[in-house]
Amino acid sequence: MDCASRTSATAASRSSNSWPGRAGLRRKRWSCESVTPSALAGSGPLTVTTTPSRTCTGRILPSYARLAGRHSYDGPVAAVETAPIPSDEALRLAAVERYEILDTPADGTFDRITALAARLFDVPIAIVSVVDHDRIWFKSHHGLAVDQIDREPGLCASAILHDGPWVINDAPRDPRALSNPLVAGEFGLQFYAGVPLKTSEGHNLGTLCILDFQPRQLTARETASLEDLAAMVMNELELRLASRRAAEVARERELLQDAFAGMLSHELRTPATTIYAATKMLSRDSTVMSSARARDLLPDITGETERLLRLIEDLLVLTRVERGLLEPGQEPVLLQRVLPKVVEQEGKRWPERTIRLDVAPGLPPVAGDQSYLEQVVTNLLSNGLKYSAPGTDLDVSAAQVEEEVEVRVRDRGIGLKADSQEAVFGLLFRTSEGSRHAGGAGIGLYVCRRLLEAMNGRIWAEAAPDKGTVFAFRLPLATD
């Protein structure tokens, strides 16, 4: 049949059939029992096909009745062949639940695929179906006004038993379908082709199927096209499943981050602060400090507690960054106040080292958050002192460069290779040379970058003229 005659035949078929609506849809179980040919004599207009493994007797369910035009029929119905249950049915139904597609609203993506299928194959009906345990639900149903039918008897329930396309070219003459209410009734279905929607684990969720009221043959090219469309449906389902999984992982990660932040703040910072305060008090007690052992131990306890507190503060910043909660202030900050304060603090921690500070006179304020800026400078000075040779000095300078202020921290340590000057700001990054010379968690410089970027600044590393490394950052000037 050519395209024109097929179209006219389809139109004539549509005009002669009563198209169903959604009203009256409800589910009702059939009673299943063994049926013999003698028991079927005179049982109704439908006839049994090949001997099935299961047969169902009862009345046509409301959804089928609407499709078949049997609105008022209340008599007996002949036994109808039903599809066997797939061997992986429990796993298949679990997959259906996992994809969370049942009873979801109409979706433009799937509707476009069924509309395309109807145009491509010149058929009146195209459906994306999902086979549930007792129904066949339509995610998209082009040319059909119902959104579900009962699973028994259903052609899609048979189609999911196969790995490839399942085609009925001439339903009234095909033993697999001639007793189906949609075929034998007034609905007049004569052609069905369905491709299973197979998951990556090999479970068939449902089908992409096309229906017609005229017998027809699918060419190999058309069959391949139908398979491609089914693959598009399955790809979309996989993408949505992956998206939901990613969202679930993100929610779980957020809960873990909240718990971690709470642990840092209350379970670690609070006792560390208490220990630090106690050691400072003891160090001012002359009775305690009269002991040589106390004089040896207390500075170590104080120093290690300070290091622990700085690590906790860095980790708290890290959790805020990962949760998208890092919101530093943008107030005017005078670096000529911040830098001397941090230099003095670090000088007490490293009494055997010299930190030289050079701040240009009349330095204008920058826009930022003072507490976070103190954390940045502390990390940079601590990093420079830790990785430079004993007895060497550290140079810190600040000057205006156009509409920004630049701060430079130069050490005289082992230096950085060119390929590490960007990588050093990565989370948990540590050079092999640095690991041998000093300990560290690989968090401080990452925190510096994230804090400065949040304040509209930038940071970089460069090789010093002779030996060592320069860490520099810039921040914009504060506006009036």
C-alpha positions in Angstrom: 0.0 0.0 0.0 1.4 3.4 -0.9 1.6 6.4 1.4 -1.5 8.1 0.0 -3.7 5.1 0.1 -2.4 4.2 3.6 -3.2 7.7 4.9 -6.7 7.6 3.4 -7.3 4.1 4.8 -6.1 5.3 8.2 -8.4 8.3 8.1 -11.4 6.1 7.2 -10.5 3.7 10.0 -10.4 6.6 12.5 -13.8 7.9 11.3 -15.4 4.5 11.8 -14.0 4.0 15.3 -15.1 5.5 18.5 -12.1 7.1 20.1 -11.9 6.5 23.8 -11.6 9.0 26.6 -10.2 8.7 30.2 -13.5 8.5 32.0 -14.4 5.2 33.6 -10.8 3.9 33.9 -10.4 1.7 36.9 -8.6 -1.5 37.6 -10.2 -4.9 38.3 -8.5 -8.2 38.7 -9.4 -11.1 36.5 -9.9 -14.6 37.8 -7.4 -17.1 36.2 -8.1 -20.8 35.8 -7.4 -23.6 33.3 -9.9 -23.6 30.5 -10.6 -26.5 28.1 -12.0 -26.2 24.6 -15.3 -27.8 25.6 -15.8 -25.2 28.3 -15.5 -22.4 25.8 -18.3 -23.6 23.5 -20.8 -20.8 23.0 -19.1 -18.6 25.5 -19.0 -15.5 23.4 -17.8 -13.8 20.3 -14.1 -14.3 21.0 -12.2 -17.5 20.4 -9.2 -19.1 22.0 -6.0 -19.3 20.1 -3.1 -21.6 20.8 -3.1 -23.4 24.1 -1.7 -20.9 26.6 0.1 -21.5 29.9 -2.4 -19.3 31.6 -5.9 -18.1 30.6 -8.2 -15.6 32.2 -12.0 -15.6 32.2 -14.3 -12.8 33.2 -15.7 -9.7 31.8 -13.8 -7.2 29.6 -12.2 -4.7 32.0 -13.4 -1.1 31.8 -10.3 0.2 30.1 -10.5 -2.4 27.4 -14.2 -1.9 27.1 -13.8 1.7 26.2 -11.1 0.9 23.7 -13.2 -1.8 22.1 -16.4 0.2 22.1 -18.2 -2.2 24.5 -19.7 0.5 26.7 -22.8 -1.4 27.7 -21.8 -5.1 27.2 -22.5 -7.2 30.3 -22.4 -10.7 28.9 -19.7 -13.4 29.2 -16.4 -13.2 27.4 -14.4 -16.0 26.0 -11.1 -16.9 27.5 -8.2 -14.8 26.2 -4.6 -15.8 26.0 -2.4 -13.9 28.4 1.3 -13.3 28.2 3.5 -15.4 30.4 5.2 -13.7 33.4 8.8 -12.8 32.6 11.3 -15.0 34.4 12.9 -11.9 35.9 9.6 -10.3 36.9 10.5 -9.4 40.5 13.7 -7.7 39.3 11.9 -6.1 36.4 9.2 -4.6 38.7 12.0 -3.4 41.0 13.6 -1.7 38.1 10.2 -0.1 37.1 10.0 1.3 40.7 13.6 2.5 40.6 13.1 4.6 37.5 10.2 6.4 39.2 8.2 6.9 36.0 4.8 5.5 36.8 2.0 8.1 37.2 4.2 11.0 36.4 2.8 14.0 34.5 2.8 14.3 30.7 6.2 15.1 29.4 7.1 17.0 26.3 10.2 14.9 25.6 8.4 11.6 25.4 5.4 13.2 23.6 7.7 14.5 20.9 9.1 11.0 20.4 5.7 9.4 20.0 4.5 12.2 17.7 7.7 11.7 15.6 7.0 7.9 15.5 3.5 8.5 14.3 4.7 10.8 11.5 7.6 8.6 10.6 5.6 5.4 10.3 2.3 7.0 9.2 0.3 5.4 12.0 -2.5 6.9 14.0 -1.2 5.7 17.4 2.3 5.7 19.1 2.8 4.9 22.7 5.6 4.8 25.3 4.3 2.1 27.8 5.5 0.9 31.1 4.3 -2.6 32.2 3.4 -2.5 35.9 2.4 -5.6 37.9 -1.3 -5.4 36.9 -1.5 -2.6 34.4 0.1 -1.1 31.3 0.6 2.6 31.9 1.3 5.0 29.1 3.9 7.6 29.7 3.1 9.1 26.3 0.1 8.2 24.1 -0.1 10.0 20.8 -3.5 9.4 19.1 -5.0 7.7 22.1 -7.1 9.3 24.9 -6.5 6.8 27.7 -3.4 6.7 29.9 -3.5 3.0 31.1 -5.1 -0.3 30.4 -5.0 -3.6 32.3 -2.0 -5.8 31.8 -4.1 -8.9 31.0 -4.5 -9.2 28.1 -2.0 -6.8 26.7 0.2 -6.8 23.7 2.9 -4.8 25.5 3.1 -7.5 28.2 4.0 -9.9 25.4 6.4 -7.5 23.8 8.6 -7.2 26.9 9.2 -11.0 26.8 11.4 -10.4 23.8 14.9 -8.8 23.4 14.1 -7.3 20.0 11.1 -5.9 18.1 7.8 -7.8 18.5 5.6 -7.3 15.4 2.1 -8.4 14.6 1.5 -7.5 10.9 -2.1 -8.7 10.5 -3.7 -9.1 14.0 -7.0 -10.7 13.0 -5.0 -13.5 11.3 -2.3 -13.8 13.9 -2.8 -16.5 16.5 -0.9 -14.3 19.0 -3.5 -11.5 18.9 -6.8 -12.6 17.2 -8.6 -13.1 20.5 -7.4 -9.8 22.0 -10.3 -7.4 22.7 -8.5 -4.6 20.9 -8.4 -6.8 17.8 -11.6 -8.7 18.0 -13.7 -5.8 19.3 -14.9 -2.7 17.5 -11.6 -0.9 18.2 -10.3 -2.9 15.2 -6.6 -3.0 15.9 -4.8 -4.8 13.0 -1.1 -3.9 13.4 1.2 -3.7 16.4 5.0 -3.2 16.6 6.7 -2.8 19.9 10.4 -2.5 20.9 11.2 -3.2 24.5 12.7 -0.5 26.7 15.6 -2.4 28.1 17.6 -1.2 31.1 21.4 -1.5 31.3 20.8 -4.5 33.6 18.7 -6.2 30.9 15.2 -5.7 32.4 12.4 -4.6 30.0 10.4 -1.8 31.6 7.9 -1.5 28.8 7.8 -0.6 25.1 7.8 2.0 22.4 5.0 0.8 20.2 3.1 1.8 17.1 -0.5 0.8 16.2 -2.5 0.9 13.1 -6.0 -0.1 11.9 -4.7 -1.6 8.7 -2.4 -4.6 8.2 1.1 -3.6 7.2 4.7 -4.8 6.9 7.7 -3.1 8.5 10.8 -3.0 6.4 14.2 -3.7 7.9 14.9 0.1 7.7 11.7 0.9 9.5 12.4 -1.7 12.2 15.8 -0.2 12.8 14.2 3.3 13.0 11.8 2.1 15.6 14.6 0.6 17.6 16.5 3.9 17.5 13.4 5.7 18.8 13.1 3.2 21.6 16.8 3.7 22.4 16.1 7.5 22.6 13.3 6.8 25.1 15.6 4.6 27.2 18.4 7.1 27.1 16.1 9.8 28.5 15.0 7.5 31.3 18.6 6.6 32.1 19.6 10.3 32.2 16.7 11.1 34.5 17.6 8.2 36.8 21.2 9.4 36.9 20.1 12.9 37.7 17.9 11.7 40.6 20.8 9.6 41.9 23.1 12.6 41.7 20.6 14.7 43.6 20.3 12.0 46.3 24.1 11.8 46.6 24.3 15.6 46.8 21.7 15.6 49.6 23.5 12.8 51.5 26.8 14.7 51.0 25.2 17.9 52.4 24.0 16.0 55.4 27.5 14.6 56.0 29.0 18.1 55.5 26.5 19.5 58.1 27.5 16.8 60.5 31.2 17.3 59.8 30.9 21.1 60.3 29.0 20.5 63.6 31.7 18.1 64.7 34.5 20.5 63.9 32.8 23.4 65.6 31.7 21.7 68.8 33.6 18.5 69.2 37.0 19.7 68.1 37.2 23.5 68.2 35.7 23.8 71.7 38.0 21.4 73.5 41.0 22.7 71.5 40.2 26.3 72.6 39.9 25.2 76.2 43.3 23.4 76.0 44.8 26.5 74.5 43.4 28.8 77.1 44.5 26.5 79.9 48.1 26.3 78.6 48.3 30.1 78.3 47.2 30.5 81.9 49.6 27.9 83.1 52.5 29.6 81.2 51.8 32.7 83.2 51.8 30.9 86.5 55.3 31.3 88.1 54.8 28.2 90.3 54.2 26.0 87.3 56.9 27.6 85.2 59.4 27.0 87.9 59.5 23.5 86.7 62.0 22.9 83.9 59.8 20.2 82.5 56.8 22.5 82.4 58.9 25.2 80.6 59.8 22.6 78.0 56.3 21.1 77.5 54.0 24.1 77.7 55.3 25.9 74.6 55.0 22.7 72.6 51.4 22.2 73.8 50.5 25.8 73.0 52.1 25.6 69.6 50.4 22.4 68.6 47.1 23.6 69.9 47.4 26.8 67.8 48.2 24.6 64.8 45.1 22.4 65.5 42.9 25.5 65.8 44.1 26.9 62.5 43.4 23.5 60.8 39.9 23.5 62.3 39.3 27.0 60.9 40.5 26.0 57.5 38.3 22.9 57.5 35.3 25.0 58.5 36.0 27.3 55.6 36.3 24.2 53.4 32.9 22.9 54.5 31.3 26.3 53.8 32.8 26.4 50.3 31.6 22.9 49.5 28.1 23.7 50.8 28.0 27.0 48.9 27.7 28.9 52.2 30.9 31.0 52.0 29.7 34.6 52.0 32.6 36.9 53.2 31.9 40.5 53.9 32.9 43.3 51.6 33.8 46.0 54.1 36.8 48.4 53.8 39.9 46.6 55.4 43.2 48.3 56.1 46.0 45.8 55.4 48.4 48.1 57.2 46.6 46.9 60.4 46.0 43.3 59.4 49.6 42.5 58.3 51.5 43.8 61.4 49.0 41.9 63.6 49.6 38.5 61.8 53.4 39.1 61.6 53.5 39.7 65.3 51.5 36.5 66.0 53.7 34.3 63.7 56.9 35.9 65.1 56.0 34.6 68.5 55.4 31.1 67.1 58.7 31.2 65.3 61.0 33.2 67.6 64.2 32.0 65.9 63.0 33.4 62.5 62.9 37.0 61.2 59.8 38.3 59.4 60.4 41.6 57.6 57.4 43.7 56.8 57.3 46.5 54.2 53.9 48.3 53.8 53.8 51.2 51.4 52.7 54.4 53.0 49.2 55.7 52.4 47.9 52.2 51.4 44.2 52.5 50.6 41.7 50.1 52.1 40.6 47.0 50.2 37.2 45.5 50.0 37.0 42.2 51.9 36.4 40.4 55.2 39.0 41.2 57.9 38.8 37.8 59.7 39.1 35.9 56.4 42.0 38.1 55.3 43.8 37.4 58.6 43.3 33.7 57.9 44.7 34.1 54.4 47.8 36.0 55.6 48.3 33.6 58.5 48.2 30.6 56.2 50.7 32.2 53.8 53.2 33.2 56.5 52.9 29.8 58.2 53.4 28.0 54.9 56.5 30.2 54.1 58.1 29.6 57.5 57.4 25.9 57.4 58.9 25.2 54.1 61.9 27.5 54.2 65.3 26.6 55.6 66.0 27.2 59.3 67.6 30.6 60.0 66.3 32.2 56.8 64.1 35.2 56.7 60.6 35.8 55.4 59.7 39.0 53.5 56.2 40.4 53.5 55.2 43.5 51.4 52.1 45.3 50.4 51.7 48.0 47.8 49.0 49.5 45.5 49.0 48.3 41.9 46.5 50.3 39.8 43.1 49.7 41.3 44.2 46.8 43.5 46.5 46.2 46.5 49.1 43.5 46.1 50.5 41.5 49.0 53.7 39.4 48.5 55.1 36.7 50.8 58.6 35.6 49.8 60.3 32.6 51.4 63.8 31.2 50.9 62.8 27.5 50.9 63.1 24.7 48.4 61.1 26.5 45.8 58.3 25.2 43.4 58.7 23.7 40.0 56.9 25.5 37.2 54.3 22.7 36.8 53.5 23.0 40.5 52.9 26.7 40.7 49.2 26.3 39.8 48.6 22.8 41.2 49.9 23.9 44.7 46.5 25.6 45.2 44.6 22.3 44.7 42.9 20.6 47.6 45.3 18.2 49.4 48.1 18.9 47.0 51.6 18.5 48.4 54.9 18.3 46.5 57.2 15.4 47.0 59.9 17.7 48.2 57.6 19.5 50.6 56.4 16.3 52.1 60.0 15.3 52.9 60.8 18.7 54.6 57.6 19.4 56.6 54.2 18.0 57.5 50.9 19.5 56.4 47.4 18.6 55.3 47.4 20.3 51.9 44.4 22.5 52.8 45.8 25.9 53.7 46.6 27.2 50.2 43.4 25.8 48.8 41.5 27.8 51.5 43.5 30.9 50.6 42.4 30.7 47.0 38.8 30.1 47.8 38.6 32.9 50.3 40.3 35.4 48.0 38.1 34.4 45.0 35.0 34.9 47.2 36.3 38.4 48.0 36.9 39.1 44.2 40.6 38.7 44.6 43.2 36.3 43.1 46.3 34.5 44.2 49.3 33.0 42.4 52.8 31.5 43.0 56.0 32.3 41.2 59.6 31.5 41.6 61.8 33.9 43.6 64.7 35.6 41.7 67.4 33.4 43.3 65.8 30.7 45.4 62.5 30.1 47.2 58.9 31.0 46.3 56.7 34.1 46.2 53.1 33.8 47.0 51.2 36.9 46.0 47.5 38.0 46.0 45.6 41.0 45.0 42.3 42.5 46.2 40.3 45.4 44.7 40.2 48.7 46.4 37.2 49.5 48.6 34.7 51.8 47.0 33.2 54.8 48.8 
